[in-house]
Each structure stands twice: as C-alpha cells, then as structure tokens.
Amino acid sequence: MKRPTLAFPNAYLETDEPPRKILREKGLSLLAVVGTSYFAVTVLLLSLFDPDYSPISKVASDYGVGRFAIEMNVGFLLGGIGILAFVAHLLRTAGGPKSRIALALLTLSGLILATDSLVIADLEGTSPTLHGTIHGLGGFFFFVAAPVGVILVTRRIGSRLFLAAVVSFAIGFGFLFSSSLLALNAGGLAERIIIETILLSIAYSSVASTG
C-alpha cells in the first residue's frame, strides 16, 4: 500500500517505501561504491606509479608492506566494508537480485578483505609467518568466492554487466593459469585483472540495483 509523503508545503508525493528505508538503501549503496572504488583505484594507481614492485610479476598484497602500506591496508579494509555494505544493500532492496549462495560468498569475501587489512602478507621470497599464512589462505578463498558471487549477482542485474564480468574473469584466470604453466611470471597482472573486475562489478551493481 502506498504511503503519502510530504514533499513540499501543501503538496504530497506517493512513494512505495518509507523515506528512512530509502535513505538506508541509498546509504548502503553509496558506502559499497566508495569502499570498492577506493580499493580498485588504490590497486590501479600503485600498480602504475610504485616503482618498487612490478605490477606484472608481483602480487598486489606486497604493497601492504611497502612504502604505501597504509594506503593499501586501508584499501583492504574499505574494500571489505564496501562488499559487506553491498550485501546489506541487496538484502534491503525490494525486488533486488537475490541469491543466497551469492550473498554468502560475497559476505565471506568482504570479511576476508577486512581481515587482510590487519594480517599483512609476507613478501615473496621471505620466510613464512603466521600472519602471512593467514593472509595467503584468505586470499585463496577470496579469489574463489568473490568471482562466483559476482557472476551470480551480475547475471540477475543485466546481461551486459554479466558478460563483461565473465570475459574479464576469463582473461584474468587465463593469465593466471598460463603464467603458472608457461612460466610467464605474470601472476601479478592476472591477479590485478581479477581484483579490478570484482571491485568494479560490485560498484556498478550497487548503483544499478538502487531503486
């Protein structure tokens, strides 16, 4: 049943949702966009302008122990919060794309990113540590769970977004597997393609699913 909402003195607009609920939904959507976009931009800019690490061969987590450790670890935290905000946004959006499997996988992915901001990775070639092992295991589950969650969500939002995500993931994982099989040493590039696809797909999906 539609509720009348006062918009201007002596004038009414009809809306399907109470104003506070609409504001919460839009607030969660904005938080999802800001969090995931910050992390996506951070990974991209550090890949272009940080000469300490090769974006082709070195994984992005290495930035978390370098000159830009604060920026990178804040990116992990905000990226995780952004993904969790996106899940909450989908749960609150009436008629939005719902998939229990997708929501569970994205929730796990968001928690992993947020946790990785506290447990930094080990630099490649150094002795393993407990926090580095936890970070690495988290990364493994993130790269399994997040792409599947994104594909399931984008499939319900729009065919173009879904196709773009599938193609980008295919390129990223193609680089990843060929790098291992052919010793191309391009694992860092593959990882960045996958990360950017995950984050930007969630940011776009958050906007697209906002009523």
N, C-alpha and C positions, 0 to 999 in steps of 0.2 A: 504494500500500500504506500502510495507516495505521500510524503510529508511536506506541507508548505513551509518554506524557509524565508524569513525576512531578509530581503536583499537591500532594499532602499526604503526610506520612509514611505508608507502607504503603498508599497509595491511588493509583490510576492513572486518567488520563483519556486517551481516544484522540482524536487530532487528525489532520487531513489534512495540515497544514503544520507544519514545524518552528517552534518558538516565536520564534526570531530573525527568520524571514521574516515572520511575522505582525506582529511589533513594527515591522519596517521599513515594511510596508504601512500600518499604522495611523499611524506617524510621518509618512510622506509625506502621508497623508490629512489629518492634523492641520495640517501645515505649509501645505497647499493651502487649508484652511478659514481659518486665521489670516491668511495673506497676502492672499487675495482679500477677506476680510471687512474687514480693516483699510482697504484701499483704498476699498472700497464705502462704509464708514462715513465715511471722511475726505471723500470727494467729497460725500456727502449733508450732513454737518454744515457744511462750508464753504459749500455752496450755501444753507443756511438761515441761517447766523449771520455770514457775512462780508459787511458792507455795501459793501465796496469794489467788488465785481463783481456784476452782475445775473446770477442763475442762468438767466434766460430767454434773454438775448442773448449772454452771454459764455461762451466755452468753458472747460471745467474746467482746461485746461492753464495758463490765466492765473494760477491760484493758485500755480503754481510759481515765479513771480517777484514775488509779493506778500508780505504780512505773514506768511503761513503757508507760505512756500516750503519750509521744512524738512519740515513735516508732509506737504505734497503730494508732494515728491520722494521722501521715504521711502515714501509710498504707492505711487508708481510702481515703486520697487524691490521692495517686498514683494509688490505685485500680480503683478509679473513672476515673482518666485520662487515665489509661490503657484501660478501657472498651470503653471510648469515642474514643480513638485512633483506637481501633479495628473496631468500626462502620465506622469511616472515611476511614480506610483501605479497608473495604468491598465495600464502595461506589466508591472508586477509582480503585479497581481491576477489570480489564476487564474479564468478564466471571466468576467472583466470585459468591458465593452463595448470592442471593438477596431475601429478604423477607421484605416488608415494615413493617409488624407487628413486626418481629424480630428486625429490626433496631430501630423502635420506642421504643420497650420495653427495649432494651439494652441501648439506649440513656437515657431513664428515669432512669435506674439502675445506670449508670455512674454518672449522675447528683446527684442522691441521695447519693452515696458513697462520692463524693467530698464534698457535703454539710454536711454530718455527721462528717467530719473532723473538722468542725467549731462549730457544735452544739452537744456537748457531751451528752452521755446518763446519766440517773440517776442510781445510784447504787441500786440494788434490795433491797427493804425494807426501802428505804428513801422516804421522801416526794417528790411528783412530782413537777417538774419545767417546765417552758415554753420550754427551750432548750431540756430538757429530753423528753417532749411530742413530739416535732418536730422530734427528733432523732428516737423515737419509731415508729411514723407514717411512717417516711421514711423507717425504717427497714421493716415494714409490707409490704409496696408496693414493696420494693426491693426483698423480698422473694417470692412475687407473680410474678413480672415482669421478673426478671433475669432468673429463671429456664425455663420459657416458651420461652424466647428469645434464650437461649442456645440450647434448644431442637430443635427449628425451624432451627437454623443455622447448628447445627451438623448433622441434618437429610439430609442436602444438601451437606455436606462435605464428609461424609463417614459413612457406616453402623456400623463399629466397634466403632467409636467415639460416634455415636448416641446411640448405645446400652449401652455402658459404662456409658454415661451420664444418660440415663433413669434408669438403675439399681441403680446407686449411688443416684439419686434423690429419687427413691422408698425407698431405705434403710433410707435415711435421714428423709424424711417426715413420713415414718413408725415409726421411733423412736420418732419423734415429736408428732404424734397423740397418740401413745401408752403411751408415757410419761404422757400426759395430762389425758388420760382415766384411766390408771392404777396407777397413782401417782408414777411413776418410778423416777421422779426427774432427768431425763436425757435429758432435753431440750437443755442444752449447747452442749452435744455431737451431738445431731441431727442437731443443727444449724451449727456446725463446718463441718459436713459432707456435708451439702448443700453448704456452703460458698466455701469449697475447690473444690467441683465439678464445681461450677460456674466459679471460677477463673482459674483453671487448664484447663477446657474445652475451655475457651476463649483463653488462652495462646497457647494451642495446635492448635486450629482452626486458629489462626493468622498465625502460621508457615505453616500449611497445605494449606492455601489459598493463600500463597505467590508464585507467579509465578517465 
